[in-house]
Amino acid sequence: MPQRRDRRRHPERGSATVEFSLVLPLLLVLTLGMIQVGLLARDRLLVEAAARAGARAAAIQDDPAEVEAAVSAAAPSLDPATTTVSIARGGGRGAPVSVQVGYEDEVRVPLIGWLVGSSIHLSVTATMRQEFG
């Protein structure tokens, strides 16, 4: 008999478990999304640093290979196969020189790639004045 009384007093005993099981997938996707956003922010900062280093190298020398070397040295953890570097010069000494660095960042967190795609394109342009010419 004590079991019957207990059931009558607490008719909603399993509702918290059911509600948690319904909310858990949403919380999991939100947490994984925040992790992916953190990884993207880190890679964006690396691309910015690479663009600045490339612009500095382009400002002091004319060799495109040296500019690409400066870009890859500034961001060694970026995949060189998915990194693009383009240089735009405006003229002689004192003219602006721009270096654009593009990077295809792959989505590394499970389930998030299904929501946003397999890769995200990051692009940064840095401009400095030429010191030669």
C-alpha positions as CSV (number, residue, x, y, z in Angstrom):
1,M,0.0,0.0,0.0
2,P,2.7,2.6,0.7
3,Q,3.8,2.5,-3.0
4,R,0.3,3.5,-4.2
5,R,0.2,6.5,-1.9
6,D,3.6,7.6,-3.1
7,R,2.5,7.5,-6.8
8,R,-0.6,9.5,-6.0
9,R,1.4,12.3,-4.3
10,H,4.1,12.5,-7.1
11,P,2.3,12.0,-10.4
12,E,5.0,13.9,-12.3
13,R,8.1,12.0,-11.0
14,G,9.7,11.4,-14.4
15,S,9.0,14.7,-16.1
16,A,12.3,16.3,-15.2
17,T,14.1,13.4,-16.9
18,V,12.0,13.7,-20.0
19,E,12.5,17.5,-20.2
20,F,16.3,17.1,-19.8
21,S,16.4,14.4,-22.5
22,L,14.5,16.8,-24.8
23,V,16.8,19.8,-24.1
24,L,20.1,17.9,-24.0
25,P,20.6,17.7,-27.9
26,L,20.0,21.5,-28.1
27,L,22.6,22.2,-25.4
28,L,25.1,19.8,-27.0
29,V,24.7,21.6,-30.4
30,L,25.1,25.0,-28.8
31,T,28.2,23.9,-26.9
32,L,29.8,22.4,-30.1
33,G,28.9,25.6,-32.0
34,M,30.7,27.7,-29.4
35,I,33.8,25.5,-29.7
36,Q,33.7,25.9,-33.5
37,V,33.3,29.7,-33.2
38,G,36.4,29.8,-30.9
39,L,38.4,27.8,-33.4
40,L,37.3,30.2,-36.2
41,A,38.2,33.2,-34.1
42,R,41.7,31.8,-33.5
43,D,42.2,31.1,-37.2
44,R,40.9,34.6,-38.1
45,L,43.5,36.1,-35.8
46,L,46.2,34.0,-37.5
47,V,45.1,35.1,-40.9
48,E,45.2,38.8,-39.8
49,A,48.7,38.3,-38.4
50,A,49.8,36.6,-41.7
51,A,48.3,39.5,-43.7
52,R,50.2,42.1,-41.6
53,A,53.4,40.2,-41.9
54,G,53.0,39.9,-45.7
55,A,52.2,43.6,-46.0
56,R,55.3,44.4,-44.1
57,A,57.4,42.1,-46.2
58,A,55.9,43.6,-49.4
59,A,56.6,47.1,-48.2
60,I,60.3,46.5,-47.8
61,Q,61.0,44.2,-50.8
62,D,59.7,43.4,-54.2
63,D,60.0,39.6,-54.2
64,P,56.6,37.8,-54.1
65,A,58.3,34.6,-52.8
66,E,59.6,36.5,-49.8
67,V,56.1,37.9,-49.1
68,E,54.6,34.3,-49.2
69,A,57.4,33.1,-46.9
70,A,56.6,35.9,-44.5
71,V,52.9,35.0,-44.6
72,S,53.6,31.3,-43.9
73,A,56.1,32.1,-41.1
74,A,53.6,34.3,-39.4
75,A,50.9,31.6,-39.3
76,P,52.6,28.2,-39.3
77,S,49.5,26.3,-38.1
78,L,47.5,27.3,-41.2
79,D,47.4,24.8,-44.0
80,P,49.5,26.2,-46.9
81,A,47.4,24.2,-49.4
82,T,44.3,26.2,-48.6
83,T,46.0,29.6,-48.1
84,T,46.1,32.2,-50.9
85,V,48.2,35.3,-51.1
86,S,47.7,38.2,-53.5
87,I,49.8,41.4,-53.7
88,A,48.6,44.7,-55.1
89,R,51.1,47.5,-55.6
90,G,50.2,51.1,-56.3
91,G,53.5,52.4,-57.6
92,G,56.8,53.6,-56.3
93,R,58.1,54.7,-52.9
94,G,55.4,55.9,-50.5
95,A,52.6,54.2,-52.5
96,P,50.3,51.7,-50.8
97,V,50.9,48.0,-51.2
98,S,48.1,45.6,-50.1
99,V,48.4,42.0,-49.3
100,Q,45.3,39.8,-49.2
101,V,45.4,36.5,-47.4
102,G,42.6,34.0,-48.0
103,Y,42.1,30.8,-46.1
104,E,39.6,28.0,-46.4
105,D,39.1,26.9,-42.8
106,E,37.5,23.5,-42.4
107,V,34.9,22.9,-39.8
108,R,36.5,20.5,-37.3
109,V,33.7,20.1,-34.8
110,P,31.3,17.2,-35.3
111,L,27.7,18.0,-36.2
112,I,28.5,21.6,-36.9
113,G,29.7,20.8,-40.4
114,W,26.3,19.4,-41.1
115,L,24.7,22.8,-40.1
116,V,27.1,25.3,-41.7
117,G,29.0,23.3,-44.4
118,S,32.4,21.7,-44.6
119,S,34.5,24.9,-44.8
120,I,34.4,28.7,-44.2
121,H,36.4,31.2,-46.2
122,L,38.4,33.7,-44.2
123,S,39.9,36.7,-46.0
124,V,42.0,39.6,-44.7
125,T,43.7,42.5,-46.5
126,A,46.5,44.6,-44.9
127,T,47.9,47.7,-46.5
128,M,51.3,49.5,-45.9
129,R,53.4,52.1,-47.7
130,Q,56.3,50.9,-49.9
131,E,59.7,51.9,-48.5
132,F,61.6,51.3,-51.8
133,G,61.2,52.3,-55.5
